[in-house]
Amino acid sequence: MNKLLLIDGNNLFHRAYHAIPHLTNKEGEATNAVFGFSNMLIKAIGEVSPRYVACAFDTQAPTFRHIEFEKYKAQRVAPPPDLYPQLPKVKKVLDAYGIKYFEKEGYEADDLLATIAERVTESKSHRAKVVILSGDRDCLQLVDGNIKVQAPGWNLKETTLYGARQVKEKFGLEPHQMVDYKSLTGDPSDNVPGILGVGPKTASSLLQKYHTLENLFKKLAEIPEPLKSKLSAGKDIALAAKKLIELDRNVAIGIQLSELKFKPNWDQVRAEFEELGFKSILAKLPEGNNTSEVKTPYTSEVSNSRKKSENREPKTVNQDQLELI
């Protein structure tokens, strides 16, 4: 089956900025986030060999989560002044590749990725396997037989591919239980509160036994003190948190899989990276300008090892590096 690579634009943009030392172009403008983003894009294309590619970004407008919970992400510090001026350059790189990107006021990039993944995997006429490139654990709730999450490490050199097996190995839970898991533990990076005194191990153990948040609260009488009192006191908090953590898979966006075909004009791609002054990236690009369907224009350790053993799951590495930005 064909593969669709979905890129969490904001997550990779921030991750790249913090991973790459300060760089500037010939005009003296910062380009470190653009450089890191571009390298992650190249690496993912080489590893996934997608037939289709799309990207999603947040907007500056408040989302439904901010309306539901006014403190959502309120603790985040202001971005560095040289960060967001680089975003147009990232979008120009995507334009050079012919990669379509999506934005919608009131929603986060994760919601758009969830919607696209849902439609593509559920379509009867045009279906594809989906790989989501993101370091955001919220995306793990989307993992199933047709959807995996590829998480870049903070050094940008290693990635971890999460299928259902890898999620189960790390958290002891099925991917769909990750929403309830984070509803119990909270998410400090987004300022989403959890239940006081309930950490990752306790949350995993509870959900292994009771399966869902709602069933857990129905069975509170079975749970010994003092955990019972903690859960009872935090019930409303956890149920409210679930509304913030669960991704919207039905955002009203127009999407046709055929529009996402990865078919870059390599002359345009090279010209963009020449303008940015990224010589090391230019060396990775294929020669010529064959605009026919591109299967795997880059080489990487992961893609080479997969050729040797196509039926084996990629080995997961550096799982502890998978954290929210």
N, C-alpha and C positions, 0 to 999 in steps of 0.2 A: 504494500500500500504506500502511496505517496506521503511525504512528510511536510508538515507545516511548522516552521520555526516562528514562534511568537516572542517578541522582545519586550521586556518590561523597561521602557525607555528611561523613566525617572530613576528607577533603582540602579540601572547600569551607569547612568550619567553621574549620580552621586558617588557611587562606588569607584568609578574611574577617577573622579576628582581627588578623592582622598588616597588613592593608591599610587598615583603618578606624581612625581615631584614637579615643581613649577616649570612650565614650558611657555614660551612665547613664539609668535610668528614674526615675520619680518617687520610688521607694523608695531610690534611690542605688545600685542594682545595675547592674553592667556589662552593656551590651547591644550593644557594637560588633560582636561576632562574629555576633549574631543579625541585626543590620541589614545587614551585608555579605552574609551567607548569603541573606537574603530578597531582596536586590536581584539577586543572581546567579540565584536561582530565577526571579524575574520576567523577567529578561532572557532566560534560556534558554527559558522557555515562549513568549515572544514570537518568538524566532528559530526554534524547532523546530516550533511548533504541534503538540504531541503529542496523540494520542488517549488515550495511556496514560502514566502517570508512576509511578516507584518510586524509593526511596532505600535506601542501605545504610550501616551504621555498623560500626566495629570494636567489640569489647568489651574490657574490661580483662583478661580471661583470656588466658594465654599461647596462642599459636597453634602449629600444627604446625611452623612455621618456627623458633620459639624452642626447641622441643624438638630439632629437627634441628641447630640452630646456636645455642648459648647466648649468643653475642655479637650475635645479630640485633637491630638497633636499640638496642644497649646504650649507644652513645655519645650518644644523644639526651638533651638536657638536660631537667630536670623542666619541665612546662608551667607557665605563669604562673598564679598562684593564682586569678585572675579569669576564666580560660578555661573550664574544664569546668563551673563552676556555670551557664554560659550554655547548655549543651547541652539541658537540659530545655525551655528556651524555644524553641530551634530545633525540637525535636520537636513542641511545641505549635503552631508555625506550620504544620508538615507536617500535623498532625491537623486544623487549621482548613481546609486545602485538601483534606482527604480523601486525602492521599497516603500510601500504605502504605510503611512502612520495615522493613527486615530486619536482624537481628543474629543471630549464631550463635557461641557460644564455640568457640575453636579455629581460627577462620578470620578473615581480614581482609575488610573491605568489598569490596575488589577481587575476591576469590574469589566472593562472592555476586553481584556484578555480572556476572562472567564466566559464572556458572552460569545466571543469568536470561537473559542475552543468548543463550547457546547454546541454551537450551530454546525461546525465542521464535522464533529464526531457523530452528531445525530442525523446529519443529512443522508437521505437515501440515494440521491443522485450524485453528489460530489462529497466524498469522504476522504479524510486524511488522518494519519497519525500526527499527534501534536507534541512538540517539545517546547516548553516555556522556558526562556532564558531569564532567570530572575534569582536574586539572592534573598527575596522576601518570603518568609515562611508562610505567609497567608496563602501563597499559591499552592502549597502542598495539599490543601483541601480539595484541589481540582484533580489530583492524580487518580487515574483509573487505568483500565487496560489499554486505552487509546491515548492517554495524556501522561506525559512525564515532565518533570521539572529539572532543568539543568542549572545548577547553582555555581556561579564563579566564586572562588575563594578571594580573600582580600588582597592577595598578591597578584590576582588576575591570571596566574599561570596554570592553576589547577581548577578543575571543575568536578562537581559531584552530580551524578545523574540519579535522580530520585524517581523510582517506580514504587509500586505498592510494597514490594519486598523491602526496599531500603527505608521507607517510612516506618514500616513495622519493626525493623531491626533497631532503629534509633529511638522511637517513641513507644514501642509496644502497642501501637494502635493502627487501625485502618485509616487511610487518608481522610475519609469523610468525617472521622471523629476529631480531626484537628481543630475544627471550629469549636467543639465543646471543650476540648483540651485547653485552648487559649482563653475560652470564656471562664474557666476555673482559675487558671494561673494569671490571667491578665496579660497585657502587652505594654510594658513600660515605654517602649519606643514610640508608641502611638498615644500614650497617656490613657490607655484603656485599663480601668481597674479590674482586678480579679478578687477572689475571696481571700481575705487575710488568713495566713497560716496554711494555705494550700499551695504547695510547690509542685514542680514537674513530676516527681515520683508519685506523690499522693494522687495527683490528677490522673496520671496514667493508670494507676492501680484501680481507682474508682471506675474509670470508663471501661477498663477491661472486664470488670464485673457487671456494671450496670448499663454499659453500651452508650446511653445517651444522657444528656443533661436532664432532660425532662423525667426520664425513668429514675435517675438518681434521686431527684427530689421527691418522687413518689415513695421511694424506699428509705427515707431518712430514719424511720423507726428502727431499721435493722443496723444502723451504723452506731458504733460505740462512741461515748464521750472521750475527749472533748471535741473530736472531729464533727460529731453530729451538730453541736451548737455552732461551730464555725460555719458549717454549710447552711444551716438554717438562717443565720444572721446575714449571710452573703447571697442568699437565693436571688433576690431581686437584682443585685448587682451583676451576678453571672448571667441572668437571662437578658438583662439590658445589654451587656457586653456582647452577647451572641449576635445581636442585631448589627453591631458595628463591625464584627469580625467576619461574618459570613459575606462572601462576595456575591454581587448581583450578576446572575447569569442571563439576564433578559433585558439588557440595555437596548434602547431603540437606536440602533445604528445600522446603516446599510452595508451589507457585506456579501460579496460574491467571491468564492474561492478562486475562480478563474482570474480575478483582478489582482490577486496576490502572487502570481507566478514570478519566480525569481529568474529574471532574464536581463542581467545588467549590460549596459553599454560600457565596455572596459575602457574605451578612450575617455569617456566622461569621468569614470571612476579615477583613472590615473591623473586626469587634469585636476580633479578636486584635491587629491593628496599632494600633487606637485604644488598647488596653490598654498596648501597648509604647511608645506615643507617637511612632510613625513617621509623621509628617504627610506627608513627601515620598512615601512608599510609598502611603499612602492615596489620594493624588492620581492614582496610576497605575492604580487599580482600576476595573473597569467599574461602571457604575451599575446599580441594580436587583439582583434576585436570581434571575436566570434560571439554573436548575440543569440545563437541557438541555445537550447536548454542547457544550463550548466549543472552538472551533477556534483562535482567536488573540485572546485578550482584551487583549493589549498590543501596542503598536507599537514598532518599533525600526528603526534604520538598516539593519540586516541583513535583517530581514523585509521592509521596504519595497523594498530593492534586489532581493530574491529575487522579488517580485511582478513586477518589470519583466523579469526574465530567469530564469524558473523552471527552465530546463533547463541552466543554467550552474552549475558548482561555485562555492561561496562562496570569495572570495579569502582566502587565509591571510595573517595579519598577526602581527607580533611573535612569531615562532616561537622566538626566543632566550629569551623569557620563560618558556617551558614548562620548569619545573624542579620537582623533587620538594620537598615541604616537609619 
